[in-house]
Amino acid sequence: MDVGKFDPFDRMTFTYDKCFLCGDDLNAENTSEEHVYPKWLQNKFNLWNQRLDLLNKTTIKYKDLKIPCCKKCNGKMSALFEKPIERAVEQGYDEFVKLDKDKIFLWLNKLSYGMLFKELSLSINRAHPENGTICDEEYLSQRKMQYTFLQSILSEKIEFSGKPYSMLLFKIKPDEHKYWAFDNPFTQTFFIRMNDIGIVTHLMDNAYNENFFYEHPDMLELLNKPLHPIQFAEICAKFQYKVSLFIRTPSYILSFNEDKKPQFIFSQQMGGIGYTDWSQKDYAKVLAFFLEAWGVNFDDIYQEPDLVMSFLRNEDGTFKEISENQLKGE
């Protein structure tokens, strides 16, 4: 269980006979059932038989998203973030925002990395397994730092110096759709809504995108507003598109103790210009994707030369109050 003892990227050891986190050999005595999306989440939002989209455009049921894990690591993850997050989600936004964001980050990081690990074992074309897996080893190897963040689960002595991530928490008005999530492994963004809790995050940008958000008063206002779910979806679209323009490369310094175990992960701050130019038309395409659940398409959103519909702001820039009746056209 020593942190640093096992590095799956050293020999590309992503097999189901070893714990995905510590690398211990699995047997009948130490194996546990580790769902990428935890059982409490699946129970609370009735996700067991619902399906997620995979990178090869196929789908898989939440209940089938399992990765190899030993009982010790399962117990550590449960104590460190699963139980605290489960309790906070049950109590709602006002309690959730009191959580240590590092724990939320590790939880989301585990979900994201777990999905990639699972896709390494699934055929890109089930009719032709010889064509390889959805996520190949070369692609997963690019996520080595993401795994290093997860290693902090194994030792409470590892500390983060600086934030390796961006995270924004929003309060969402309740509606009949209580759960939604979107994970983009290419841009390393993760969005999730659980009842009245909305989370927007970048898993590896050293807080650059979060700091950019904080620099704009009109965006800061949204952190203090109860949002309609379609407004939260618009924020996710803005964040996702902005991240797609992100041109900075985050870097990290790892400090090791005398036993050659990671002790500090230092996230270096990034300055200077961080984005390429914004295109309203390209943004409208991203927004259309995020608003698809409400039946809003690109033609509804975009008007030449550069006008994009907004559910967040009125024409005078003030915050737009939205009711369900308005969305239904009543």
PANUMI-347954 format. One record per atom (N, C-alpha, C): x, y, z. Coordinates in steps of 0.1 Angstrom, whole numbers, plus 2048, in hexadecimal, padded with zeros to 3 digits. Layout:
N
XYZ ...
//
This chain:
330
8087F4800 800800800 80880D800 81680B800 81E817800 81B8207F3 81982D7F5 8188367EA 8258367E2 8248357D5 8308357CD 8358277CA 83081D7D2 83580F7CF 83080A7C1 82480E7BE 81D8097B2 81B8157A8 82081379C 81E81D792 819815786 80C816783 80680E778 80B81276B 81181F76A 81682475E 82481F75B 82B81A765 838815763 83980A758 83080075A 82F7F5750 8217F474A 81A7FF74B 80C7FF746 8047F474B 8047F3758 7FD7E875F 7EF7EB763 7E67EA759 7D87EE75B 7CF7E175A 7D17D8763 7CB7CB763 7C17C976F 7B87C076E 7AE7BE778 7B27B4783 7BF7B0783 7C47A878E 7CC7B0798 7CC7BD796 7D37C67A0 7C97D27A3 7CA7D77AF 7C37E27B4 7C77EE7AB 7BD7F67A6 7C080179D 7C880C7A3 7C780C7B1 7CD8177B8 7DB8147BE 7DB8097C6 7E88067CD 7F07FB7C5 7EA7F37BD 7F17E97B5 7F27DC7BC 7EC7DA7C8 7ED7CD7CE 7E67C27C6 7EC7B67C6 7E57AB7C0 7D87A87C6 7CD7A67BE 7C07A37C3 7BD7947C4 7B67917CF 7B37837D1 7A57837D8 7A07777DB 7937757E1 79177D7EE 79C77E7F5 79B784803 79C794802 7A37997F9 7A57A87FA 79D7B07EF 7967A97E6 7907B07DB 7837B67DF 7807C27DB 7737C97DE 76D7CD7D0 7607D07D1 7597D57C5 7597E47C4 7617E97BB 7627F87BB 75B7FD7AE 7508047B1 74980A7A6 74F8187A3 75181B797 757828793 74E833799 741832796 73783A79C 7318337A8 7348387B5 7318307C1 72382C7C2 7218217CA 71481B7CC 70A8257D2 70F82E7DC 7068377E2 7008417D8 7088457CE 70484E7C4 6FA8477BB 6FC83B7B7 6F38337AE 6E68317B5 6E782E7C2 6DA82C7CA 6D28397CB 6D98447CE 6D28507D1 6CB8557C4 6D18547B9 6CB85A7AC 6C784F7A3 6C58437A7 6C083879F 6C8836792 6D5835793 6DD835787 6E1827782 6DE81D78A 6E380F787 6E280B779 6D680D773 6D3808765 6D381475B 6D7820760 6D882B756 6E682974F 6E7830744 6F382D73C 6FC83A73A 709838739 712843736 718841728 71B84C722 72284B715 731849717 73684070E 74483D70E 74B844703 758844703 76084B6F8 75E8466EA 7598396E9 7578336DC 7498346D7 74183D6DE 7338406DB 7298366DF 72E82B6E6 7258216EB 7218266FA 71981E700 71582170E 717815717 718818724 71980D72E 71181173B 70B807741 70380A74D 70D80E759 708817761 70F81B76D 71480F775 70B805777 70D7FA780 7197F177A 71C7F276E 7267EA768 7347F1768 7347FD76C 74180576D 74880177A 7507F6779 7587F2785 7677F1781 76F7F378B 77E7F2789 7847EA794 78F7E4792 7957DC79D 79A7E47A8 7977DF7B4 79B7E77C0 79C7DE7CC 7A67E07D5 7A77D87E1 79F7DE7EC 79C7D77F6 7937DB802 79A7E7809 7A77E780A 7AE7F2812 7AC7FF80A 7AE7FF7FD 7AC80C7F6 79E8107F5 7958067F4 7878097F4 783810801 78880B80C 785811819 78B81E81B 797821816 79D82E817 79583880F 791834803 78983E7FB 77C841801 776836807 76983880E 76A842819 775841821 77684982D 77A857829 78385881F 78986581B 77E86E814 77786980A 76E872803 76086C800 75F85F7FF 7518597FB 74785C806 74A859812 74085B81D 73E86A81F 748873820 745881822 73D887817 74088380A 7398897FF 72A8837FF 729877802 71B871803 71387980D 71887B819 711882823 70E89181F 717897819 7158A5815 70B8A6809 70B89D800 70189D7F5 6F389A7FB 6F2892805 6E588F80C 6E089C813 6E98A4818 6E58B081F 6E38BC816 6E98BC80A 6E68C6801 6F28D07FF 6EF8DA7F7 6FA8E47F3 7008EB7FF 6F88EF808 6FD8F7813 7088F081B 7068E381C 7108DA823 71B8D681A 7188D480D 7228CF804 72D8DA802 72A8E6802 7348F1800 73E8F280B 73B8EB817 7448EB822 74E8E1821 74D8D8817 7578CD815 7648D2811 76F8CB815 77C8CE80F 77C8CB800 77F8D57F8 77F8D47EA 7898C97E5 7948C77EC 79D8BD7E8 7978AF7E8 78E8AD7F1 7878A07F2 77D89F7E6 7768A97E3 76D8A97D7 7768A67CA 7818AD7CA 78A8AB7BE 78F89D7BD 7938977C8 7978897C7 78C87F7C3 7808827C8 77487A7C4 77287B7B5 7718877B0 76F8897A1 77B883799 78788579E 79287F797 792870797 78D86A7A2 78B85B7A2 781857798 77685E797 76B85B78D 77185C77F 77886777C 77E86976E 78885E76B 79285C774 79C852771 796844771 78C841779 786834779 77F83176C 77983C766 77383A759 77D83674E 78983D74E 79383A745 79982C747 79B828753 7A081B756 796811751 789813753 77F80974E 77F80973F 780814738 78081472A 78C80E723 79780C72B 7A2805727 79F7F6725 7957F172C 7917E372B 7867E0721 77F7EA71C 7747E8713 7787EA705 7737E16FC 7767E16EE 7707ED6E7 7787F46DF 7737FF6D7 7687FB6CE 7687EE6C9 75E7E96C1 75B7DA6C6 7507D86CD 74E7CB6D4 74D7C06CA 7497C36BD 7487B96B3 7567B56AE 7607BE6B0 76E7BC6AB 7777BF6B6 7787B76C1 7817BA6CC 7907BB6C8 7947B66BC 7A27B76B8 7A57C56B5 79C7CE6B4 79E7DC6B0 7A37E46BD 7A47DE6C8 7A97E46D4 79E7EA6DD 7A37F16E7 79A7F66F2 7968056EF 78C8096F6 7878176F5 7928216F8 79881F704 7A3827709 7B081F708 7B9823700 7C581B6FF 7D081F70A 7DA81770B 7E4819716 7EB826714 7EE82A707 7F5836704 7ED842709 7E0842707 7D884D70B 7D784E71A 7D5842721 7D584272F 7E2846735 7ED84472F 7FA847734 7FB857735 7F385E72D 7F486C72E 7ED87173B 7E6868742 7DF86C74E 7E786875B 7F4867759 7FC862765 7FB86C771 7FB87976E 7FA882779 7EC881780 7E287E779 7D587C77E 7D5870788 7DC866785 7DE85B78E 7E785F79A 7F1867798 7F986C7A3 7F18737AD 7E787B7A9 7DE8827B2 7D68787BA 7D286D7B4 7CA8637BB 7D385C7C5 7E085B7C3 7E88547CD 7E885B7DA 7E48687DB 7E386E7E8 7D98687F1 7D08607EB 7C68597F3 7CD84F7FC 7D88497F7 7DF83E7FF 7E784380B 7EA85080B 7F1856816 7ED86381A 7E8865826 7E387282B 7EF87C82C 7FB87882A 80788082C 80A88881F 804884814 80688C808 7FD899808 8038A4805 7FD8B1805 7FD8B77F8 7F28BF7F5 7F28C77E8 7F78D57EC 8018DA7E5 8058E87E6 8008EF7DA 7F68F77DC 7EF8FD7D0 7E48F37CB 7DB8F97C4 7D08F07BF 7D38EB7B1 7D38DE7AF 7D58D97A1 7C88DA799 7BD8DE79E 7B08DE797 7A98EB799 79F8ED790 7958F8792 7888F1796 7808F879F 7748F37A4 76A8FE7A7 75E8FE7A2 7549087A5 7479007A9 7419057B4 7358FE7BA 7299087B8 71E9037B3 71290B7B1 7069047B8 6FD90D7BC 6F09087C2 6E69087B7 6E08FC7B6 6D68FA7AB 6C88F97B1 6BF8FF7AA 6B08FE7AD 6AC8EF7AB 6A48E97B4 6A08DB7B2 6968DA7A6 6978CF79F 68E8CC794 68D8BD793 6858B8789 6838AA789 6908A2784 6998A977E 6A68A377A 6B08A5785 6B289B78E 6BA89D79A 6C989A798 6CD89478D 6DB89078B 6DF89177C 6EB89677A 6F089776C 70089876E 707892765 716893766 71B892758 727899756 72E898749 73D89974C 74488F747 75288E749 75988E73B 762898739 76989972C 77889672F 77C88A72C 78A88672F 79488E726 79089371B 79989A712 79D8A8717 7938AF71D 7968BC723 7978BB732 7958AF738 7978AD746 78D8B574E 7818B7749 7778BE750 76C8B4755 7668B8760 75C8AF766 7518B876B 7448B5767 7398BD76C 72F8B3772 7298B677D 71F8AD783 7158B578B 7088B178A 6FE8B7792 6F78AC79A 6F68AE7A7 6EF8A57B0 6E68AD7B9 6D98AC7B6 6CE8B47BD 6D18C27BC 6D48C97C6 6D68D87C6 6E58DC7C5 6EE8D27C2 6FC8D47C2 7018D37B3 7088DE7AF 70E8DD7A1 71D8DF7A2 7258D779C 7338D779D 7398D978F 7418E378D 7498E5781 7588E4784 75F8DC77D 76D8DA781 7768D6775 7828DB776 78D8D676D 7978CF776 79A8C3772 7A28BA77B 7B18BC77B 7B68C5772 7C48C6771 7C88D376A 7C58DF770 7C88EC76A 7CE8F5774 7D28F0780 7D88F978A 7D090578D 7C390478D 7B990E791 7B891A787 7BE91877B 7BF924772 7B192876D 7A891E76A 79B921765 792926770 79492177C 78C926787 79093578A 79D93878A 7A194678C 79C94F781 79B94B775 79695376A 78795676D 78094C771 77294E775 770958780 77995778A 778961795 77B96F791 782971786 78597F782 77A98677C 76F97F77A 763986773 75798777C 754993780 74999578A 73C98F785 739990778 72C98A773 72C97B775 737974775 737966778 737963787 73E96B78F 73E96A79D 73096B7A3 72897379D 71A9757A1 7129687A1 71695F797 70E953796 7119497A1 71C94A7A8 71F9427B3 7159447BF 70F94F7BF 7069537CA 6F79537C6 6F494D7BA 6E794C7B5 6E293E7B4 6D693B7B9 6D092E7B6 6CD92D7A7 6D39237A1 6D2922792 6C791778E 6C091B783 6B891077D 6C2906776 6BF8FA775 6C88F076F 6CD8F4761 6C48FA759 6C88FE74C 6D390974D 6D2912757 6DD91C759 6EA91575D 6E990B766 6F5904769 6FB8FD75D 6F38F8754 6F88F2748 6FF8FC73F 6FA90873F 700913737 70E91773D 70F91774A 71C919750 72690E74C 72190274D 72A8F6749 72F8F873A 7268FC732 7298FE724 734909722 73291472A 73C91F729 74991A72E 749913739 75690E73F 75C904735 7548FB730 75A8F1727 7608F771A 759901714 75E907708 76B90F70C 76B916717 77791E71B 78391571D 78090A723 78B900725 7918FA718 7888F970E 78C8F4701 7968FE6FA 79690A6FF 79F9156FA 7AC916702 7AD90E70D 7B790F717 7C590B710 7CF913711 7DC90F70A 7E790E714 7E590F721 7EF90E72B 7F18FF72E 7FE8FB732 8018EE736 8048EE745 7FC8E874D 7FF8E875C 80C8DF75F 8138E3769 81F8DB76D 81F8D977C 8268CF780 8258CB78F 8338C7793 8368CA7A0 8428C57A6 83E8BC7B1 8448B07B1 8428A67BB 84E8A67C5 84B8A67D2 8558A57DC 8538987E3 85F8917E5 85F8837EB 8668847F8 86187B801 86887A80E 87487080E 87986D819 88586581A 883857815 876852816 873845811 86E845802 8718507FB 86E8517ED 85F8507EA 8578557F4 8488567F2 8448647F0 83A8677E7 8368747E4 83187B7F1 8368877F4 83288E800 82A89B7FD 82E8A27F2 8288AE7EE 8258AE7DF 81A8B37DB 8178B57CC 8158C47CB 81F8CB7C5 81F8DA7C3 81A8DD7B5 80E8E47B5 8098E97A8 80E8F77A5 8158F879A 81B904797 81190E791 81191A795 808924790 80B928781 80192B77A 80392E76C 7FE93D769 806945762 80395275F 802954750 7FF96174C 7FF96473E 7F2960737 7F296272A 7E695F722 7E394F723 7D794C725 7D493E727 7CA93871D 7C5940714 7BB93B70B 7BD9416FC 7B89396F3 7B793E6E5 7A99456E4 7A794B6D8 79B9546D7 78E94D6D8 7849536DE 77794E6DF 76F9506D2 7679466CE 75E9466C3 7509446C7 74794E6C5 73994D6CA 7339416C3 73693F6B6 72F9346AF 7349266B4 7419256B7 7459186BD 7409166CB 73F9216D2 7399206E0 72B91B6DF 7239216D5 71591D6D4 71390E6D1 71D9086CA 71C8FA6C7 71E8F26D4 7278F66DD 7298F06EA 71C8F26F3 7178FE6F3 70B9016FA 6FF8F86F6 6FE8F66E9 6F38ED6E4 6F48DF6E9 7018DA6EB 7038CD6F0 6FE8CC6FF 7018D6707 6FD8D6715 6EE8D9717 6E88DF70D 6DA8E370F 6D08D9707 6D68CE702 6CF8C56FA 6C38BF702 6C58BD70F 6BB8B7718 6AE8BF718 6AF8CC716 6A48D5716 69E8D7708 6A38D06FE 69E8D16F1 6A38DE6EA 6AD8E46EE 6B38F06E8 6BE8EC6DF 6BE8F06D2 6C88ED6C9 6D08F96C4 6D98F66BB 6E29016B7 6DB90C6B0 6D19096A8 6C99136A1 6C191C6AA 6BD9176B6 6B791F6C0 6C19286C7 6CD9246C8 6D792B6D0 6DE9366C8 6E29336BC 6EB93C6B5 6E49446AA 6E79516AA 6E295969F 6EE96269A 6EF96268D 6F996A687 6F7979689 70298168B 71097C689 716976695 71397A6A1 71A9746AD 7119746B9 7049726B8 6FB9726C3 6F99646C8 6FA9626D6 6F89556DC 6ED9566E7 6E394E6E7 6D994E6F1 6DF94B6FF 6D9951709 6DE94F717 6D294E720 6D3944729 6C9942733 6CE948740 6DA94D740 6E095374C 6DE96274D 6DE969741 6DE978741 6D397D738 6CC98873D 6C3990735 6CC99872B 6C599F722 6CC9A7718 6D49B371E 6CF9B772A 6D69C2731 6E19BD73A 6E39B073A 6EE9AA742 6EA9A6750 6DE9A9754 6D99A4761 6D6995762 6D699076D 6D498176F 6C697E76B 6C4973764 6B796F75F 6B0965768 6A596876D 69D95F776 69595676D 69694976F 68F940766 68693776E 67A935769 67192B76E 66F920765 66991476A 666909761 65C90D757 65291575B 648919751 64E921745 658929748 65E93173D 665927733 66C91D739 672913730 66890B727 65D90972D 652901726 64A90A71C 64D91871D 646920714 638924718 635922725 62892572A 62793472E 
//
